[in-house]
Amino acid sequence: MIPVADAHCDFLYYMFHDNYSLKTVKEKQAVSLPMMRKGGAALQFFAAWVDPDMKTAPLQQCLWLIDAYYRMLEECASEGIVPFTKEFDPIGGKIGTVLTVEGGEAVMAQEENLRMLYRLGVRAMTLTWNATNELAHPAMSRLNRGLTKRGKAIVKEMDRIGMAVDVAHLSDAGIDDILSIATRPIFSSHTNARAVLSHKRSLTDRHIREIAKCGGVICINYFPPQLSKQPTACIDDIVRHIMHVVNVAGVEHVALGSDFDGMNEYPRDLKNWGDVPLLLDALLKVGLKEDDVRRIAYHNLRDYIVQFY
């Protein structure tokens, strides 16, 4: 089975708020050990998502989910769920994990908070989700505005300490600002190609090229409204976005970023981790070599994030 890496899921939010567990499967749960085993999971990024609708302070929300992450590791240690390291090897059924933050509100515009999150194990962070905050403006904003002064300072500090800058959910102007600041490779953990389907959260070909040029990866998500104009989406739609990025940036800059447990709808033939091999089969059927599918499925994302360890 081809090992698979996934750059984004929202399992931790539901672990904390709805008592999700990797060992059991609730009705709408997409990330679980049985399904991960079936799907060939080898590396999973777990996002601590800051909910802008909650009254609780963003940093406190983030700490709740970081605690959930470490409780998950303790609960599943005997199952081979381990923190990712430079030496990580999926042989033997181990699944490496990377802790990330979705929503720069978590640092409350303070470099001190950023450094503490890094010490707690966070290795990547988006500056925004779908709402404007102290750092930046999101892709879904009515106006295309970039980073604030504090946002630029936070990005410089992320760059200095070695925390990956994730441009998912960020405005076009914000991505331009980050590209002008960052000296390390940046990435987008869950996005799509705007040339395939026009959506504010998807990347332009120019940004796809520039992220690739700096050594980053573009991770394709499975969210139907970003995949197709049709009422439902399917694996073939995901393949179209992947192949477009392959053609624009090169196969070594494409990866997967499902957004599992972060969506209220799924492609009709890819509803959880267990269905991921169907996507890999579809990539082989459109003519990609097996080595290239292995790159997209695992090695590109692994080789990107290992730079931050």
N, C-alpha and C positions, 0 to 999 in steps of 0.2 A: 504494500500500500504506500502511495506517495505521502510523505509527511506534509502537514499543512500548518502554516502560521497565519494568525488572524490579528490585525492591528487594532481592532476596536470591538468591545462589547460592553453592555451596560448591566451585566449580572450583579455587580456589587450594590447598585442602588436597590435592586429588588431583594437581594439578600438581607439588606438592612431593614427595608420597609415592609417586605412581604414574606420574610422568612424563607427565601429561596435557599436551597442547598445543592451543591454539585452532585451529591449522592442520590438525590431524589428528583423527580420530574413533575412539576406542576403543569397544568393544562396548556398555558401559553409560553412556557419556558423553552428557550431555544438553546441555552448553554447548560449542559449537564454531562456528567462523566460518561454515562452510557452512550449518549449521542456523540460526544467528542471521540470516544474510542471507535465508534462506527465510522466517523468521518475522517479519521487519521490525524487528529489534532496532535501537534508537536510543540506549538508555541502559541500562547494566547495573551494578548494585551488586555488588562482589566482596567477600565476607566472609573475613576471616582468623579461622578457627574455632579456638578453643583446646580441645584434646581433654583432658578431665579424666582419662582413663585412661592418658595418657602420663606417664612419670616426669620428662620434661624440664620445666624451669621454664616456667610459662605465658608469661612475657614473651619467652623465647627462642623458643617455638613461634610466637608472634605475629610476631616479627621474621623468622623463616624465611618465613612466608607473605607478609609485606610485601615481602620481597626477591623472592619469586616473582611478585608483582603487577608490580613494576617490570621484571623480566625479561620478563614477558608483554608489557608495553607496548613494550619495545625490539624484541622479536621481531615484533610485529604493527604497528609504526608505519606501515609502507608499506601496510598493509591498512586504514588509517583508524581504528584503535583508539587513542583519545586520552583523556587525563584530562579530566574534565568541568570546565568553567569557566562563569562567568556568561554568557559570550558564545557558548557552545556552540550549534550548529545542526546537526541531523542531515542537512540537505540535502547531497547529494553522497555519501551512503552512509557517513558517519562514524558511529562508535559511541562515545559518551561512556562513561567508566567512573568509578565512585565507589568508593573504598576504605573498608571498614567493618571493625569487629571484632565477632565473636560470642563473648561470654564475657568479662565484666569481670575475670576472674582475671588477664587480660593486664596490667593496670596494677598488680597486686600491692598494691592499696589505697593507692597513692601518687599524689598529684596531679602530682608531677614526671614520673612515667612517662606519665601521661595527656597532659600537655603535650607531651612528646617524640613520642608517637604522633600527636598533632595536627600537629606540625611535619613528620612523615613523610607526611602526607596523609590520615590517617584523619578522616572527617567524620561518622561515626555509630558508636554502640556499644550493644550489649545489655549489661545488667548481669550476666546469667546465661545459661547454657544449661540443661541439665536437672539440674544438681547445685547444692546450696547452696555458696556461697563467702563470701569475706570481706565482700562488698558486699550480698548480697541472697539471698532464697529464691526458687526457681523455681516455675513453675506446677505442675510435676509432683511437688512435695513433698507429703508426707502432710499437713502442717500449712500453713495459710494465714498465713504470716508475711511481714513487709515488709522494708524496707531496714535494714541495720545503721547504726550511727553513721558508720562509714567510708563506707558506701554513700551516705548522704545528703551527705557532704562531697564525694564524687566527682561526684555529680549536680550539685551547686552549681557545681563547677568546670567541668563540661561545659557548663553553662548560661552561665557567664561567658565562656569562651573561644570558644563557638560550635560545639560538637560536638553533633550531634543525638542525643537520647536515644531509643533504640529499646526498646520495652517487650515485644517478642516474647520468649516463654519465661518472662516474669516472673509472679510470683504476683499475685492480685487485690490483696492488701494492699500489695504493692510498687508496683503501678500507682497506687494511691491515694496512697502516699507521694510518688511522682514528680509527680503532678498537684498536690500541695500545695506542691512546691518550685520546679518549673520555671517560668520566665517566658517561655521561648521555646516554640514549638509542638513537641510530641513526636509520635512515630509508632510504628506496629508494622509491621515489615518483612515478616513472613510469618506470617499468622494467619488465623482464620476467625471465623464468627459462632456463638456458643454457643447462641443461640436456634434455629438451624437444626439443629445437632447438638451435644449436650452433650459437651464435651471441655475438660479443664482448661486447655489451651493456647489455647483460643479466647476471644474477648472477649465480655463481657456487653454487653447493649444500653446499660447505663449508661455503661460505659467507652467504647463506640463514640461515644456522644453527647458525652462530655466531651473525648475526643481531638479530635473534630471542632470542638467549641466553642472549643478553644484554637488552632485553625488547622492541626491535624495531619491525617495520612492513615492509613487502615487498608488494608494491602496483603494481598490474599487469596492464600493459597498453594494448592498442588495436591496436598497430601499426603493420600492416600485415607483413612486412619483419622480425619482431621479433617473429611472431606467427607461421609461416608456410613456408615450402619450395615451396608451391604451388603458382601459379600466383596471386591468391586471398586468403583471409582468411575469417573465419566465427566465429560465437560465440562458436562453439564447440572447436575451436583452443584456444580461451581464457580460456575456461573451463579446457582444458588439463593443461595449465600453472598454473591455480589456484589450481587445484587438486594436482599437483606435489608439490607445495609449502606447501599445507595442509599436505601432507604425510611426507614431510621432516621436517617442522618446527612446525606444529600444527596449527589448525584452528584459534587460537587466534592471529596469527602473519601474517595473509593475509588480504589485503585490495585492493581497486580499485584505479588506477591512470591512467585515460583514455588517457591523452595527447590530448584531444579534442582541436580543432582549432590549433593544432601544427603538423598536419599530412597532407600530400598531397594525401593520400589514406586511405580508411577505410575498415573494414570487410564488406562484402556485405550485412549482415543483422544487422549491428550496425553502423549507420552513424551519429548519433547525440544523445543528451541526452535522447530524447524521446524513444529510442530503448533499454535503459538499463534494463527495466523490463524483456525483452526477455532473457537477460543474467542471471538474477536471477531465472527465470523459468527453464533455462537449468541446473543451479546448483541444483535445487530441483530434477530435473529429473535424475541426476546421483547419487542420494541417500543421499545428505546432508540434515540434519534436518533443519527445518525452523529457529530454533534458531541459528544454525551455519551460515546459509545464511545471517541472520540479522547481525551477527558478522562481516562477510566479507564485507557486503554492507555498514555498518555504524559504529557499535560500536568499532571495533578494531582501526580504524583511529581516531575516536573521542577520545577514551581513550588514544591514544598515544599523540596527539597534546595538549590535555588539560594540560599536565605536563609543558608546556612552557608558560602558562598564569598565 
